[in-house]
Amino acid sequence: MSISTIILLLVILAWTIWAVHRLYKKGMCDCSDHCDGCGSEKGCSGCKAAEDMAKKLEQI
């Protein structure tokens, strides 16, 4: 393995660890960093959109 391959694998590994950590912390809420996650009192447009989609799917 060359040095560039190792660096690329380390970057991918770091990105994966960050993504899993963020998923664990915020769940499926994708409202950036301006809310405390879905279900919080603040909420956000991303959380509300996800709730609306879930309600529509339940009606089907």
N, C-alpha and C positions, 0 to 999 in steps of 0.2 A: 504494500500500500504506500502510496506517495503521501507527502505532507499535505498536499491540497485535499486529498480524499479524507484524511483524518480530520482536518479542519472543517470540511463540509459536514462530516458525520457528527462532529461535536456541536456545530450550529444547529443541525436538525434535532439532535438530542435535547439541547437547551430549549429550543422552540417547543418541542413536545412536552417537556416537563412544565414549562410555563403554561401551556394550553390546558394540561390536566389539572394543574393547580388552580387556574382560573375557573375551570368547569366545576371543580370541587367546591370552590369558594362561592361562586355565584349561581351554580346550577345552569340551567339552560337560558337564563336571563341574558340578553345581549343588549344591555342599555349602557354600555361603556362604563365609565367610572363615576357617573353622576347620581347613582342611586345605590341603595343597600342590597339590591337583589329583588327578585320577584316576590311579591307578597308583603313588601315593606309598605309602611304607611305613605311614603312619598310616591312610590310607583314611578313609572315612566311610560312613554309612548310605546316602547318595545314590549314591555310587560303587558300593557293593555291590549296591544295587537295580538300577542300570543294567547291571552285569555279569550279574546273575541274569536279567534280561529278555533280554539278548543270548544267553545260553546256552539259554533256553527257545525263542527264535526259531530258533536253529540246529538244535534237535531236531525242529522241525516239518518 
